[in-house]
Amino acid sequence: MPVLLGEASYALYILHLTVLQSLLALDRSAGGAPPVWAGYAALVLALALSLLVHLFFELPLRRRFTTYINASR
């Protein structure tokens, strides 16, 4: 699991701010500060999304790109 999180770290880097900003926007519209559990929920959501992006977007593109590069040699 730690290796998978390490491989998905770039997706987490890209997605974490979007998840946090969405959470803050929802709480501002509700009128108040976000509860503590919402921060933990945002962390779990960002981790889950980054793993999904890594598994279903980054890895297939990397495999396809590697195949393309190896075929052109």
C-alpha positions as CSV (number, residue, x, y, z in Angstrom):
1,M,0.0,0.0,0.0
2,P,2.8,2.6,0.8
3,V,4.3,2.0,-2.7
4,L,0.9,2.6,-4.3
5,L,0.5,5.8,-2.4
6,G,4.0,6.9,-3.4
7,E,3.2,6.2,-7.0
8,A,-0.1,8.2,-6.7
9,S,1.5,11.1,-5.0
10,Y,1.5,13.3,-8.1
11,A,-2.3,12.8,-8.5
12,L,-2.7,13.6,-4.8
13,Y,-0.6,16.8,-5.3
14,I,-2.9,17.8,-8.1
15,L,-6.2,16.9,-6.6
16,H,-5.9,17.9,-2.9
17,L,-6.3,21.6,-3.4
18,T,-9.4,21.1,-5.6
19,V,-11.0,18.9,-2.9
20,L,-10.2,21.4,-0.1
21,Q,-11.5,24.4,-2.1
22,S,-14.7,22.6,-3.0
23,L,-15.2,21.8,0.7
24,L,-14.6,25.4,1.7
25,A,-16.9,26.7,-1.0
26,L,-19.7,24.4,0.2
27,D,-19.2,25.5,3.8
28,R,-19.2,29.2,2.9
29,S,-22.4,28.8,1.1
30,A,-23.9,27.1,4.2
31,G,-22.6,30.0,6.3
32,G,-19.9,28.8,8.7
33,A,-16.6,27.2,9.4
34,P,-16.2,23.6,8.3
35,P,-16.5,21.0,11.0
36,V,-13.5,18.9,11.9
37,W,-14.9,15.7,10.4
38,A,-15.2,17.5,7.0
39,G,-11.4,18.0,6.9
40,Y,-10.9,14.3,7.5
41,A,-13.5,13.5,4.9
42,A,-11.7,15.8,2.4
43,L,-8.4,13.9,3.2
44,V,-10.0,10.5,2.6
45,L,-11.7,11.8,-0.6
46,A,-8.5,13.3,-2.0
47,L,-6.6,10.0,-1.3
48,A,-9.4,7.9,-2.9
49,L,-9.6,10.2,-6.0
50,S,-5.8,10.2,-6.4
51,L,-5.6,6.4,-6.3
52,L,-8.4,6.1,-8.8
53,V,-6.8,8.7,-11.1
54,H,-3.5,6.8,-10.8
55,L,-4.9,3.4,-11.5
56,F,-7.3,4.3,-14.3
57,F,-5.6,7.2,-16.0
58,E,-1.9,7.4,-15.3
59,L,-1.0,3.7,-15.5
60,P,-2.9,3.0,-18.7
61,L,-1.4,6.1,-20.4
62,R,2.1,5.1,-19.1
63,R,1.7,1.6,-20.5
64,R,0.4,2.9,-23.9
65,F,3.2,5.5,-24.1
66,T,5.9,2.9,-23.2
67,T,4.5,0.5,-25.9
68,Y,4.5,3.3,-28.4
69,I,8.1,4.3,-27.6
70,N,9.3,0.7,-27.7
71,A,7.6,0.1,-31.0
72,S,9.2,3.1,-32.7
73,R,12.7,1.9,-31.9
